[in-house]
């Protein structure tokens, strides 16, 4: 399940697929079948299910996840959420606490699930990017703490030299196709990390 806001939904990409088609191609080439799940559809790819909600903050995305997860029971959830908490200046200093609530909601609804949580992407607006960096530190601390108590979550870093740069953005926020392709490569490495830990189970039968 791709879970998040507008970047997850694919805004900024020429096809509307965002990172999903690139990632599916990488996973398929590595011998892994993929079936995206979510309550929405977006993009021109055949398997275009997604749980992406443009403009939504972490807590709002969590509520949508709670509605969708019991009907989809994913074995893997990819989370990119929190940029809107910064853009809307909605208590970003406690974004990590709200993300913990999202992680707990995902684990509660789909017991076999592993989570790949991402840091937030670079932002062209300096004040927003400063906020993003602070939230990313909260996410790093969060994942370390959850791994220490044997929770199945790994972190991938989009705000890094390998991730989208400001030149990859089509506006202040959203990557274009080249940026989404970089995201897919990073998600792929995160999924391989989770798999190497023995965390990726067969999906639960609905």
N, C-alpha and C positions, 0 to 999 in steps of 0.2 A: 504494500500500500504506500503510494507516494502521498505524504501528509504535510500540509502546510497552507500557504497563502498564494499570492499571485505568481511567485517564481515557480512554485510547485505546479501550479495550474498551467504554466507555459507561456505566460505573458512575456512578450519580447521576441519569441521565436517566430520564424517565418511560417512554420507549419502549425503552430499551436501545441506541438508535442513537447516543447521544453527539452528536458534531459531524457525523457522516457524512452524514445525510440533509440537514441544513442546507447543508453544503458541496456536496453533489451538486446540490441545487436551484440554488445560485448558479452553479456551473459550467455546468449545463445551460442556464440562462437566458442565459448568455454565449456559447452556441453550442458548448459543449464536451461531447462524449460522455464518460461516466465508467463504468469498470468497476473496482470495488474488488477487490483480491485479498488473500489471506491464507489461512492454514491453519485459521482458526477462523471461526465465525459467531456474531454477536450482534446482538440487536435485532429489531424487527418489520418493518424495511424489506426489500424484495425482494433488493436487492444488498447483503447484510449481511456479506460477507467482511471479515475484520479480522485483524491480527496484534497483538492486545492481550493481555497476560498479567498479570492483577492480582497485585500484590505483588512483581513481579520488578524487580530492579535492572538497571542498564545492561548489565553483563556477561552477565546471564542473558537479557535481551532479545536481545542480539547472537547468542547461541547459537541461539535460536529463529529469528532472521532467517536465519542461515546454513542452517538446515534448509529453510526455506520459499522463499527467494529463487530457487534454481535451478528450482523447479517453477512459479514465477509470473512471473518476469522483468518486474517493473514498470518503467515508464518514469519514475515519480515515487514517491518515498517520503516520507511525512510522519512525522517523528520527534518524539515527546514522551516522554522518558524521563529518569529521574534523581531524581524525587521520592522514590522508595523508598530510594535511596542516602542521602538525608538523614534520612528517617524512621527507617531502621534504623541510622543512624550508621555506614555502611559506607564508610569512607575517602572522604568527600565532597570532601576537598581535592584528590583526583586524579580526580575525575569527568570532567574534560575529557579526560584521557588515555584513559579507557575509552570516552568518546564518539568519540574519533578512531578507535579500533579498530572501533567500530560503523560509522562512515562508510566506512572502508576495506573492511570486509566487504561492505557494500552495493555499493560501486563494483566490487569484484572479481567479485561474483556476477551483477550485471546491468549490463553495460558501458554501456548507453544511458541509465542512470538519472540523474536529477537529484534532489537532496535538499532538502527544506525542513525545517530543524531549528528547533524552538521553544525558547524559554526556558521554565522551569518556572513553574507557576501560583503565585499567592499562597497561603499556608497560614495557617490560623487560629492555629496554635501558634507563638508568637513565636520560639522557638529553632529550629524547623524552617524558618520563613520566613527567618530570618537565614542559615541554611545554603543555602536556595534562592537567595538573592541572590548568595551566593558562587559557587555552581555556575553561575548565569546569567552571571556575569562570565567564568568559564572558557569557557563556550560562545561568548560574543561574541569572545573572543580567538581561539578555535579557528577560527571561521568566517572571520574576517579573514585568518588565516594560510593557510587552505586556498584562499580566493579569490585570494590573492596568488600562488599557484602554479597558478592556472587550474583549480581543482577546482569542479565544478558543485554548489554548496551555497549556499543563502541562509538567513538567520536571520529568524524572526518573533518578536515579543515579546508573550507573554501576560501577563507581569508588568509591565503598563503601564496607563495610564488607559483604553485601549480594551479591555483584556482583562477577564476575570472578576474581580470584587471579592470581598471576604470575604462580602458580602451575597448573592452569587450561589452560594455554596457550600452544599451540603445537609448537610455534616459539616465536619470540619477540612480535608478534602482535595479532595473531588469537587464539580464544579459541577453545578447543576441545569440545566434546559432553557435558561433565559436565558443562563447562562454558556456552555453549549455553542454557542449561537447566536453569541455574541461570538467564540468560538474559530473557528467556521467562517468568519466574516467576515475574521479575521486570516489564517487559512490561505489564503483566496481571494486576498488581496493578495500573499501570499508566492508563490503559484503564478503569479500574473500577473507578478511580479518575475522569476521564473525564465524564464518564457516570453518576456519582453521582452529577455532576454539571449540568446535563441535556443537555450536549453538543453533545452527540452522536445521530445523526439523521439518518433516513432511507437514504440509498444511493439514489442519483439522478438517474432516469432512463435514460439510454443512448439512 
